[in-house]
Amino acid sequence: MSAFPLYYMLVLAMDKRGGVAIMAWPPVMTPYWPLQWDNFIYALTAVDFGLYTINSTIVATLVVVGTILSSAVAGFVFGG
C-alpha cells in the first residue's frame, strides 16, 4: 500500500504534458509514453538545489540538537 504514492509520484514526474495529469479526473494511473526523463534534470537545475539542501541540513541539525538538549533538561527535571 505504501508503494502506490511512490508509483503515482513517478508517473506524474515523468509526464510530458506539462503537469496536466496532476489535475486530471479520474487520476492518471499509467505513464504517458514516451517517458520524459528530462523533467528530473530540469527540476535539479532550475533552482539552486545545493543551497536548499544546505539550508535543510542546517535547520534539521538545529532541530535535532534543540530536541536532544530540551529532552535532557526535561528528563533531569522529571527525574529529580
PDB file with one MODEL, atoms N, CA, C and O in Angstrom:
MODEL        1
ATOM      1  N   MET A   1       0.815  -1.197   0.000  1.00  0.00           N
ATOM      2  CA  MET A   1       0.000   0.000   0.000  1.00  0.00           C
ATOM      3  C   MET A   1       0.857   1.259   0.000  1.00  0.00           C
ATOM      4  O   MET A   1       0.460   2.271  -0.578  1.00  0.00           O
ATOM      5  N   SER A   2       2.010   1.216   0.629  1.00  0.00           N
ATOM      6  CA  SER A   2       2.853   2.406   0.667  1.00  0.00           C
ATOM      7  C   SER A   2       3.618   2.619  -0.638  1.00  0.00           C
ATOM      8  O   SER A   2       4.218   3.678  -0.824  1.00  0.00           O
ATOM      9  N   ALA A   3       3.613   1.661  -1.526  1.00  0.00           N
ATOM     10  CA  ALA A   3       4.309   1.819  -2.805  1.00  0.00           C
ATOM     11  C   ALA A   3       3.476   2.642  -3.791  1.00  0.00           C
ATOM     12  O   ALA A   3       4.026   3.185  -4.749  1.00  0.00           O
ATOM     13  N   PHE A   4       2.159   2.744  -3.575  1.00  0.00           N
ATOM     14  CA  PHE A   4       1.313   3.481  -4.508  1.00  0.00           C
ATOM     15  C   PHE A   4       1.680   4.963  -4.612  1.00  0.00           C
ATOM     16  O   PHE A   4       1.786   5.470  -5.729  1.00  0.00           O
ATOM     17  N   PRO A   5       1.880   5.685  -3.494  1.00  0.00           N
ATOM     18  CA  PRO A   5       2.262   7.101  -3.636  1.00  0.00           C
ATOM     19  C   PRO A   5       3.572   7.290  -4.405  1.00  0.00           C
ATOM     20  O   PRO A   5       3.707   8.242  -5.173  1.00  0.00           O
ATOM     21  N   LEU A   6       4.530   6.395  -4.204  1.00  0.00           N
ATOM     22  CA  LEU A   6       5.787   6.481  -4.937  1.00  0.00           C
ATOM     23  C   LEU A   6       5.555   6.260  -6.429  1.00  0.00           C
ATOM     24  O   LEU A   6       6.096   6.987  -7.262  1.00  0.00           O
ATOM     25  N   TYR A   7       4.754   5.262  -6.759  1.00  0.00           N
ATOM     26  CA  TYR A   7       4.431   4.996  -8.166  1.00  0.00           C
ATOM     27  C   TYR A   7       3.721   6.206  -8.785  1.00  0.00           C
ATOM     28  O   TYR A   7       4.068   6.636  -9.886  1.00  0.00           O
ATOM     29  N   TYR A   8       2.740   6.746  -8.083  1.00  0.00           N
ATOM     30  CA  TYR A   8       1.970   7.874  -8.609  1.00  0.00           C
ATOM     31  C   TYR A   8       2.861   9.100  -8.791  1.00  0.00           C
ATOM     32  O   TYR A   8       2.709   9.835  -9.766  1.00  0.00           O
ATOM     33  N   MET A   9       3.786   9.326  -7.863  1.00  0.00           N
ATOM     34  CA  MET A   9       4.713  10.443  -7.970  1.00  0.00           C
ATOM     35  C   MET A   9       5.583  10.302  -9.220  1.00  0.00           C
ATOM     36  O   MET A   9       5.798  11.272  -9.946  1.00  0.00           O
ATOM     37  N   LEU A  10       6.081   9.085  -9.467  1.00  0.00           N
ATOM     38  CA  LEU A  10       6.926   8.865 -10.650  1.00  0.00           C
ATOM     39  C   LEU A  10       6.135   9.018 -11.943  1.00  0.00           C
ATOM     40  O   LEU A  10       6.649   9.558 -12.923  1.00  0.00           O
ATOM     41  N   VAL A  11       4.887   8.547 -11.954  1.00  0.00           N
ATOM     42  CA  VAL A  11       4.043   8.697 -13.144  1.00  0.00           C
ATOM     43  C   VAL A  11       3.843  10.178 -13.458  1.00  0.00           C
ATOM     44  O   VAL A  11       3.963  10.587 -14.613  1.00  0.00           O
ATOM     45  N   LEU A  12       3.543  10.976 -12.447  1.00  0.00           N
ATOM     46  CA  LEU A  12       3.329  12.403 -12.677  1.00  0.00           C
ATOM     47  C   LEU A  12       4.630  13.132 -13.002  1.00  0.00           C
ATOM     48  O   LEU A  12       4.624  14.074 -13.794  1.00  0.00           O
ATOM     49  N   ALA A  13       5.743  12.712 -12.406  1.00  0.00           N
ATOM     50  CA  ALA A  13       7.020  13.386 -12.643  1.00  0.00           C
ATOM     51  C   ALA A  13       7.531  13.155 -14.059  1.00  0.00           C
ATOM     52  O   ALA A  13       8.226  14.008 -14.610  1.00  0.00           O
ATOM     53  N   MET A  14       7.201  12.028 -14.648  1.00  0.00           N
ATOM     54  CA  MET A  14       7.696  11.724 -15.995  1.00  0.00           C
ATOM     55  C   MET A  14       6.677  12.054 -17.077  1.00  0.00           C
ATOM     56  O   MET A  14       6.861  11.679 -18.235  1.00  0.00           O
ATOM     57  N   ASP A  15       5.619  12.744 -16.717  1.00  0.00           N
ATOM     58  CA  ASP A  15       4.598  13.104 -17.696  1.00  0.00           C
ATOM     59  C   ASP A  15       5.111  14.221 -18.594  1.00  0.00           C
ATOM     60  O   ASP A  15       5.666  15.204 -18.103  1.00  0.00           O
ATOM     61  N   LYS A  16       4.934  14.082 -19.890  1.00  0.00           N
ATOM     62  CA  LYS A  16       5.474  15.076 -20.814  1.00  0.00           C
ATOM     63  C   LYS A  16       4.459  16.138 -21.193  1.00  0.00           C
ATOM     64  O   LYS A  16       4.751  17.011 -22.010  1.00  0.00           O
ATOM     65  N   ARG A  17       3.262  16.075 -20.606  1.00  0.00           N
ATOM     66  CA  ARG A  17       2.220  17.034 -20.958  1.00  0.00           C
ATOM     67  C   ARG A  17       2.267  18.299 -20.122  1.00  0.00           C
ATOM     68  O   ARG A  17       1.351  19.118 -20.202  1.00  0.00           O
ATOM     69  N   GLY A  18       3.295  18.480 -19.331  1.00  0.00           N
ATOM     70  CA  GLY A  18       3.465  19.720 -18.598  1.00  0.00           C
ATOM     71  C   GLY A  18       2.613  19.854 -17.353  1.00  0.00           C
ATOM     72  O   GLY A  18       2.210  20.965 -17.010  1.00  0.00           O
ATOM     73  N   GLY A  19       2.330  18.778 -16.677  1.00  0.00           N
ATOM     74  CA  GLY A  19       1.595  18.849 -15.425  1.00  0.00           C
ATOM     75  C   GLY A  19       0.088  18.798 -15.560  1.00  0.00           C
ATOM     76  O   GLY A  19      -0.623  18.985 -14.573  1.00  0.00           O
ATOM     77  N   VAL A  20      -0.415  18.550 -16.753  1.00  0.00           N
ATOM     78  CA  VAL A  20      -1.858  18.464 -16.949  1.00  0.00           C
ATOM     79  C   VAL A  20      -2.437  17.265 -16.209  1.00  0.00           C
ATOM     80  O   VAL A  20      -3.584  17.308 -15.763  1.00  0.00           O
ATOM     81  N   ALA A  21      -1.666  16.208 -16.075  1.00  0.00           N
ATOM     82  CA  ALA A  21      -2.151  14.979 -15.438  1.00  0.00           C
ATOM     83  C   ALA A  21      -2.370  15.149 -13.943  1.00  0.00           C
ATOM     84  O   ALA A  21      -3.093  14.360 -13.336  1.00  0.00           O
ATOM     85  N   ILE A  22      -1.767  16.151 -13.344  1.00  0.00           N
ATOM     86  CA  ILE A  22      -1.930  16.348 -11.904  1.00  0.00           C
ATOM     87  C   ILE A  22      -3.378  16.672 -11.564  1.00  0.00           C
ATOM     88  O   ILE A  22      -3.884  16.215 -10.539  1.00  0.00           O
ATOM     89  N   MET A  23      -4.048  17.446 -12.398  1.00  0.00           N
ATOM     90  CA  MET A  23      -5.418  17.867 -12.122  1.00  0.00           C
ATOM     91  C   MET A  23      -6.457  17.024 -12.855  1.00  0.00           C
ATOM     92  O   MET A  23      -7.641  17.359 -12.828  1.00  0.00           O
ATOM     93  N   ALA A  24      -6.051  15.956 -13.499  1.00  0.00           N
ATOM     94  CA  ALA A  24      -6.982  15.149 -14.286  1.00  0.00           C
ATOM     95  C   ALA A  24      -7.917  14.359 -13.376  1.00  0.00           C
ATOM     96  O   ALA A  24      -7.523  13.889 -12.308  1.00  0.00           O
ATOM     97  N   TRP A  25      -9.173  14.222 -13.826  1.00  0.00           N
ATOM     98  CA  TRP A  25     -10.133  13.379 -13.119  1.00  0.00           C
ATOM     99  C   TRP A  25     -10.816  12.487 -14.128  1.00  0.00           C
ATOM    100  O   TRP A  25     -11.418  12.995 -15.074  1.00  0.00           O
ATOM    101  N   PRO A  26     -10.750  11.197 -13.970  1.00  0.00           N
ATOM    102  CA  PRO A  26     -10.128  10.418 -12.912  1.00  0.00           C
ATOM    103  C   PRO A  26      -8.604  10.506 -13.002  1.00  0.00           C
ATOM    104  O   PRO A  26      -8.061  10.783 -14.072  1.00  0.00           O
ATOM    105  N   PRO A  27      -7.915  10.274 -11.890  1.00  0.00           N
ATOM    106  CA  PRO A  27      -6.451  10.407 -11.877  1.00  0.00           C
ATOM    107  C   PRO A  27      -5.783   9.505 -12.904  1.00  0.00           C
ATOM    108  O   PRO A  27      -6.236   8.392 -13.167  1.00  0.00           O
ATOM    109  N   VAL A  28      -4.696  10.011 -13.477  1.00  0.00           N
ATOM    110  CA  VAL A  28      -3.927   9.258 -14.462  1.00  0.00           C
ATOM    111  C   VAL A  28      -3.070   8.235 -13.719  1.00  0.00           C
ATOM    112  O   VAL A  28      -2.243   8.599 -12.883  1.00  0.00           O
ATOM    113  N   MET A  29      -3.272   6.953 -14.028  1.00  0.00           N
ATOM    114  CA  MET A  29      -2.535   5.902 -13.321  1.00  0.00           C
ATOM    115  C   MET A  29      -1.450   5.251 -14.172  1.00  0.00           C
ATOM    116  O   MET A  29      -0.637   4.484 -13.658  1.00  0.00           O
ATOM    117  N   THR A  30      -1.432   5.544 -15.447  1.00  0.00           N
ATOM    118  CA  THR A  30      -0.412   4.977 -16.321  1.00  0.00           C
ATOM    119  C   THR A  30       0.412   6.116 -16.914  1.00  0.00           C
ATOM    120  O   THR A  30      -0.135   7.175 -17.222  1.00  0.00           O
ATOM    121  N   PRO A  31       1.694   5.917 -17.075  1.00  0.00           N
ATOM    122  CA  PRO A  31       2.522   6.989 -17.635  1.00  0.00           C
ATOM    123  C   PRO A  31       2.218   7.222 -19.109  1.00  0.00           C
ATOM    124  O   PRO A  31       1.867   6.300 -19.845  1.00  0.00           O
ATOM    125  N   TYR A  32       2.359   8.466 -19.516  1.00  0.00           N
ATOM    126  CA  TYR A  32       2.164   8.853 -20.907  1.00  0.00           C
ATOM    127  C   TYR A  32       3.475   8.620 -21.641  1.00  0.00           C
ATOM    128  O   TYR A  32       4.497   9.204 -21.281  1.00  0.00           O
ATOM    129  N   TRP A  33       3.459   7.780 -22.659  1.00  0.00           N
ATOM    130  CA  TRP A  33       4.677   7.412 -23.368  1.00  0.00           C
ATOM    131  C   TRP A  33       4.965   8.378 -24.479  1.00  0.00           C
ATOM    132  O   TRP A  33       4.016   8.865 -25.094  1.00  0.00           O
ATOM    133  N   PRO A  34       6.195   8.692 -24.782  1.00  0.00           N
ATOM    134  CA  PRO A  34       7.436   8.261 -24.138  1.00  0.00           C
ATOM    135  C   PRO A  34       7.646   9.018 -22.827  1.00  0.00           C
ATOM    136  O   PRO A  34       7.169  10.140 -22.656  1.00  0.00           O
ATOM    137  N   LEU A  35       8.363   8.385 -21.915  1.00  0.00           N
ATOM    138  CA  LEU A  35       8.617   8.992 -20.619  1.00  0.00           C
ATOM    139  C   LEU A  35       9.550  10.183 -20.762  1.00  0.00           C
ATOM    140  O   LEU A  35      10.473  10.160 -21.576  1.00  0.00           O
ATOM    141  N   GLN A  36       9.317  11.200 -19.989  1.00  0.00           N
ATOM    142  CA  GLN A  36      10.079  12.446 -20.065  1.00  0.00           C
ATOM    143  C   GLN A  36      11.078  12.496 -18.917  1.00  0.00           C
ATOM    144  O   GLN A  36      10.781  13.075 -17.872  1.00  0.00           O
ATOM    145  N   TRP A  37      12.261  11.900 -19.091  1.00  0.00           N
ATOM    146  CA  TRP A  37      13.277  11.871 -18.040  1.00  0.00           C
ATOM    147  C   TRP A  37      13.923  13.235 -17.835  1.00  0.00           C
ATOM    148  O   TRP A  37      14.534  13.476 -16.794  1.00  0.00           O
ATOM    149  N   ASP A  38      13.799  14.122 -18.801  1.00  0.00           N
ATOM    150  CA  ASP A  38      14.399  15.455 -18.690  1.00  0.00           C
ATOM    151  C   ASP A  38      13.769  16.286 -17.578  1.00  0.00           C
ATOM    152  O   ASP A  38      14.365  17.261 -17.121  1.00  0.00           O
ATOM    153  N   ASN A  39      12.564  15.908 -17.137  1.00  0.00           N
ATOM    154  CA  ASN A  39      11.916  16.654 -16.060  1.00  0.00           C
ATOM    155  C   ASN A  39      12.750  16.629 -14.786  1.00  0.00           C
ATOM    156  O   ASN A  39      12.783  17.619 -14.056  1.00  0.00           O
ATOM    157  N   PHE A  40      13.420  15.524 -14.506  1.00  0.00           N
ATOM    158  CA  PHE A  40      14.252  15.428 -13.309  1.00  0.00           C
ATOM    159  C   PHE A  40      15.464  16.344 -13.415  1.00  0.00           C
ATOM    160  O   PHE A  40      15.830  17.011 -12.447  1.00  0.00           O
ATOM    161  N   ILE A  41      16.084  16.377 -14.583  1.00  0.00           N
ATOM    162  CA  ILE A  41      17.236  17.258 -14.803  1.00  0.00           C
ATOM    163  C   ILE A  41      16.807  18.715 -14.683  1.00  0.00           C
ATOM    164  O   ILE A  41      17.511  19.524 -14.078  1.00  0.00           O
ATOM    165  N   TYR A  42      15.660  19.049 -15.254  1.00  0.00           N
ATOM    166  CA  TYR A  42      15.159  20.424 -15.167  1.00  0.00           C
ATOM    167  C   TYR A  42      14.865  20.809 -13.718  1.00  0.00           C
ATOM    168  O   TYR A  42      15.177  21.926 -13.304  1.00  0.00           O
ATOM    169  N   ALA A  43      14.273  19.909 -12.948  1.00  0.00           N
ATOM    170  CA  ALA A  43      13.939  20.207 -11.557  1.00  0.00           C
ATOM    171  C   ALA A  43      15.194  20.451 -10.717  1.00  0.00           C
ATOM    172  O   ALA A  43      15.171  21.270  -9.798  1.00  0.00           O
ATOM    173  N   LEU A  44      16.275  19.756 -11.019  1.00  0.00           N
ATOM    174  CA  LEU A  44      17.507  19.914 -10.245  1.00  0.00           C
ATOM    175  C   LEU A  44      18.349  21.103 -10.689  1.00  0.00           C
ATOM    176  O   LEU A  44      19.179  21.593  -9.923  1.00  0.00           O
ATOM    177  N   THR A  45      18.144  21.572 -11.921  1.00  0.00           N
ATOM    178  CA  THR A  45      18.963  22.676 -12.422  1.00  0.00           C
ATOM    179  C   THR A  45      18.216  24.001 -12.499  1.00  0.00           C
ATOM    180  O   THR A  45      18.847  25.043 -12.676  1.00  0.00           O
ATOM    181  N   ALA A  46      16.906  23.994 -12.373  1.00  0.00           N
ATOM    182  CA  ALA A  46      16.130  25.235 -12.497  1.00  0.00           C
ATOM    183  C   ALA A  46      16.328  26.150 -11.303  1.00  0.00           C
ATOM    184  O   ALA A  46      16.206  27.369 -11.427  1.00  0.00           O
ATOM    185  N   VAL A  47      16.632  25.578 -10.155  1.00  0.00           N
ATOM    186  CA  VAL A  47      16.843  26.369  -8.934  1.00  0.00           C
ATOM    187  C   VAL A  47      18.179  25.960  -8.319  1.00  0.00           C
ATOM    188  O   VAL A  47      18.812  25.000  -8.760  1.00  0.00           O
ATOM    189  N   ASP A  48      18.594  26.698  -7.303  1.00  0.00           N
ATOM    190  CA  ASP A  48      19.856  26.394  -6.634  1.00  0.00           C
ATOM    191  C   ASP A  48      19.632  25.264  -5.637  1.00  0.00           C
ATOM    192  O   ASP A  48      19.464  25.505  -4.442  1.00  0.00           O
ATOM    193  N   PHE A  49      19.630  24.049  -6.125  1.00  0.00           N
ATOM    194  CA  PHE A  49      19.319  22.865  -5.324  1.00  0.00           C
ATOM    195  C   PHE A  49      20.327  22.666  -4.200  1.00  0.00           C
ATOM    196  O   PHE A  49      19.954  22.218  -3.116  1.00  0.00           O
ATOM    197  N   GLY A  50      21.589  22.986  -4.433  1.00  0.00           N
ATOM    198  CA  GLY A  50      22.617  22.841  -3.408  1.00  0.00           C
ATOM    199  C   GLY A  50      22.365  23.751  -2.216  1.00  0.00           C
ATOM    200  O   GLY A  50      22.544  23.338  -1.071  1.00  0.00           O
ATOM    201  N   LEU A  51      21.952  24.984  -2.476  1.00  0.00           N
ATOM    202  CA  LEU A  51      21.649  25.922  -1.402  1.00  0.00           C
ATOM    203  C   LEU A  51      20.473  25.430  -0.570  1.00  0.00           C
ATOM    204  O   LEU A  51      20.504  25.515   0.657  1.00  0.00           O
ATOM    205  N   TYR A  52      19.447  24.920  -1.222  1.00  0.00           N
ATOM    206  CA  TYR A  52      18.281  24.410  -0.495  1.00  0.00           C
ATOM    207  C   TYR A  52      18.654  23.192   0.348  1.00  0.00           C
ATOM    208  O   TYR A  52      18.134  23.013   1.449  1.00  0.00           O
ATOM    209  N   THR A  53      19.546  22.364  -0.164  1.00  0.00           N
ATOM    210  CA  THR A  53      19.991  21.197   0.597  1.00  0.00           C
ATOM    211  C   THR A  53      20.773  21.623   1.835  1.00  0.00           C
ATOM    212  O   THR A  53      20.575  21.070   2.917  1.00  0.00           O
ATOM    213  N   ILE A  54      21.651  22.593   1.680  1.00  0.00           N
ATOM    214  CA  ILE A  54      22.423  23.095   2.818  1.00  0.00           C
ATOM    215  C   ILE A  54      21.494  23.723   3.857  1.00  0.00           C
ATOM    216  O   ILE A  54      21.654  23.481   5.053  1.00  0.00           O
ATOM    217  N   ASN A  55      20.530  24.524   3.414  1.00  0.00           N
ATOM    218  CA  ASN A  55      19.581  25.138   4.346  1.00  0.00           C
ATOM    219  C   ASN A  55      18.788  24.081   5.101  1.00  0.00           C
ATOM    220  O   ASN A  55      18.604  24.202   6.313  1.00  0.00           O
ATOM    221  N   SER A  56      18.322  23.065   4.422  1.00  0.00           N
ATOM    222  CA  SER A  56      17.559  21.999   5.074  1.00  0.00           C
ATOM    223  C   SER A  56      18.419  21.238   6.066  1.00  0.00           C
ATOM    224  O   SER A  56      17.945  20.860   7.138  1.00  0.00           O
ATOM    225  N   THR A  57      19.684  21.009   5.718  1.00  0.00           N
ATOM    226  CA  THR A  57      20.593  20.312   6.625  1.00  0.00           C
ATOM    227  C   THR A  57      20.842  21.134   7.890  1.00  0.00           C
ATOM    228  O   THR A  57      20.870  20.584   8.991  1.00  0.00           O
ATOM    229  N   ILE A  58      21.019  22.430   7.740  1.00  0.00           N
ATOM    230  CA  ILE A  58      21.238  23.297   8.900  1.00  0.00           C
ATOM    231  C   ILE A  58      20.007  23.302   9.810  1.00  0.00           C
ATOM    232  O   ILE A  58      20.133  23.153  11.025  1.00  0.00           O
ATOM    233  N   VAL A  59      18.837  23.470   9.230  1.00  0.00           N
ATOM    234  CA  VAL A  59      17.613  23.502  10.027  1.00  0.00           C
ATOM    235  C   VAL A  59      17.395  22.166  10.731  1.00  0.00           C
ATOM    236  O   VAL A  59      17.067  22.144  11.917  1.00  0.00           O
ATOM    237  N   ALA A  60      17.572  21.050  10.017  1.00  0.00           N
ATOM    238  CA  ALA A  60      17.375  19.732  10.622  1.00  0.00           C
ATOM    239  C   ALA A  60      18.364  19.491  11.754  1.00  0.00           C
ATOM    240  O   ALA A  60      17.997  18.925  12.783  1.00  0.00           O
ATOM    241  N   THR A  61      19.619  19.915  11.579  1.00  0.00           N
ATOM    242  CA  THR A  61      20.624  19.748  12.628  1.00  0.00           C
ATOM    243  C   THR A  61      20.272  20.557  13.867  1.00  0.00           C
ATOM    244  O   THR A  61      20.379  20.058  14.988  1.00  0.00           O
ATOM    245  N   LEU A  62      19.856  21.796  13.673  1.00  0.00           N
ATOM    246  CA  LEU A  62      19.471  22.629  14.811  1.00  0.00           C
ATOM    247  C   LEU A  62      18.251  22.072  15.541  1.00  0.00           C
ATOM    248  O   LEU A  62      18.187  22.129  16.769  1.00  0.00           O
ATOM    249  N   VAL A  63      17.298  21.543  14.808  1.00  0.00           N
ATOM    250  CA  VAL A  63      16.110  20.948  15.430  1.00  0.00           C
ATOM    251  C   VAL A  63      16.496  19.720  16.248  1.00  0.00           C
ATOM    252  O   VAL A  63      16.011  19.547  17.366  1.00  0.00           O
ATOM    253  N   VAL A  64      17.354  18.875  15.710  1.00  0.00           N
ATOM    254  CA  VAL A  64      17.778  17.673  16.435  1.00  0.00           C
ATOM    255  C   VAL A  64      18.549  18.052  17.698  1.00  0.00           C
ATOM    256  O   VAL A  64      18.296  17.494  18.766  1.00  0.00           O
ATOM    257  N   VAL A  65      19.475  18.985  17.587  1.00  0.00           N
ATOM    258  CA  VAL A  65      20.253  19.404  18.760  1.00  0.00           C
ATOM    259  C   VAL A  65      19.334  20.032  19.804  1.00  0.00           C
ATOM    260  O   VAL A  65      19.457  19.733  20.992  1.00  0.00           O
ATOM    261  N   GLY A  66      18.420  20.892  19.382  1.00  0.00           N
ATOM    262  CA  GLY A  66      17.487  21.508  20.317  1.00  0.00           C
ATOM    263  C   GLY A  66      16.583  20.486  20.994  1.00  0.00           C
ATOM    264  O   GLY A  66      16.304  20.605  22.187  1.00  0.00           O
ATOM    265  N   THR A  67      16.130  19.505  20.265  1.00  0.00           N
ATOM    266  CA  THR A  67      15.287  18.456  20.843  1.00  0.00           C
ATOM    267  C   THR A  67      16.061  17.633  21.866  1.00  0.00           C
ATOM    268  O   THR A  67      15.540  17.324  22.938  1.00  0.00           O
ATOM    269  N   ILE A  68      17.289  17.281  21.546  1.00  0.00           N
ATOM    270  CA  ILE A  68      18.105  16.489  22.478  1.00  0.00           C
ATOM    271  C   ILE A  68      18.382  17.284  23.760  1.00  0.00           C
ATOM    272  O   ILE A  68      18.278  16.743  24.861  1.00  0.00           O
ATOM    273  N   LEU A  69      18.731  18.551  23.618  1.00  0.00           N
ATOM    274  CA  LEU A  69      19.014  19.366  24.801  1.00  0.00           C
ATOM    275  C   LEU A  69      17.775  19.565  25.663  1.00  0.00           C
ATOM    276  O   LEU A  69      17.832  19.407  26.883  1.00  0.00           O
ATOM    277  N   SER A  70      16.659  19.911  25.037  1.00  0.00           N
ATOM    278  CA  SER A  70      15.440  20.125  25.831  1.00  0.00           C
ATOM    279  C   SER A  70      14.938  18.834  26.445  1.00  0.00           C
ATOM    280  O   SER A  70      14.383  18.857  27.544  1.00  0.00           O
ATOM    281  N   SER A  71      15.115  17.700  25.763  1.00  0.00           N
ATOM    282  CA  SER A  71      14.720  16.410  26.338  1.00  0.00           C
ATOM    283  C   SER A  71      15.603  16.048  27.510  1.00  0.00           C
ATOM    284  O   SER A  71      15.116  15.480  28.488  1.00  0.00           O
ATOM    285  N   ALA A  72      16.877  16.354  27.444  1.00  0.00           N
ATOM    286  CA  ALA A  72      17.781  16.061  28.556  1.00  0.00           C
ATOM    287  C   ALA A  72      17.416  16.895  29.766  1.00  0.00           C
ATOM    288  O   ALA A  72      17.410  16.385  30.887  1.00  0.00           O
ATOM    289  N   VAL A  73      17.108  18.177  29.563  1.00  0.00           N
ATOM    290  CA  VAL A  73      16.725  19.039  30.680  1.00  0.00           C
ATOM    291  C   VAL A  73      15.394  18.576  31.266  1.00  0.00           C
ATOM    292  O   VAL A  73      15.250  18.512  32.487  1.00  0.00           O
ATOM    293  N   ALA A  74      14.421  18.251  30.417  1.00  0.00           N
ATOM    294  CA  ALA A  74      13.125  17.784  30.913  1.00  0.00           C
ATOM    295  C   ALA A  74      13.282  16.450  31.650  1.00  0.00           C
ATOM    296  O   ALA A  74      12.617  16.234  32.663  1.00  0.00           O
ATOM    297  N   GLY A  75      14.129  15.570  31.175  1.00  0.00           N
ATOM    298  CA  GLY A  75      14.366  14.306  31.860  1.00  0.00           C
ATOM    299  C   GLY A  75      15.006  14.515  33.223  1.00  0.00           C
ATOM    300  O   GLY A  75      14.692  13.812  34.183  1.00  0.00           O
ATOM    301  N   PHE A  76      15.908  15.489  33.297  1.00  0.00           N
ATOM    302  CA  PHE A  76      16.549  15.792  34.573  1.00  0.00           C
ATOM    303  C   PHE A  76      15.523  16.344  35.567  1.00  0.00           C
ATOM    304  O   PHE A  76      15.536  15.990  36.745  1.00  0.00           O
ATOM    305  N   VAL A  77      14.636  17.215  35.078  1.00  0.00           N
ATOM    306  CA  VAL A  77      13.617  17.819  35.946  1.00  0.00           C
ATOM    307  C   VAL A  77      12.627  16.756  36.420  1.00  0.00           C
ATOM    308  O   VAL A  77      12.296  16.703  37.604  1.00  0.00           O
ATOM    309  N   PHE A  78      12.157  15.919  35.513  1.00  0.00           N
ATOM    310  CA  PHE A  78      11.189  14.885  35.899  1.00  0.00           C
ATOM    311  C   PHE A  78      11.826  13.797  36.740  1.00  0.00           C
ATOM    312  O   PHE A  78      11.150  13.176  37.561  1.00  0.00           O
ATOM    313  N   GLY A  79      13.101  13.557  36.554  1.00  0.00           N
ATOM    314  CA  GLY A  79      13.796  12.512  37.317  1.00  0.00           C
ATOM    315  C   GLY A  79      14.181  12.958  38.720  1.00  0.00           C
ATOM    316  O   GLY A  79      14.406  12.121  39.594  1.00  0.00           O
ATOM    317  N   GLY A  80      14.258  14.242  38.942  1.00  0.00           N
ATOM    318  CA  GLY A  80      14.732  14.755  40.224  1.00  0.00           C
ATOM    319  C   GLY A  80      13.651  15.048  41.138  1.00  0.00           C
ATOM    320  O   GLY A  80      13.894  15.489  42.261  1.00  0.00           O
TER     321      GLY A  80
ENDMDL
END
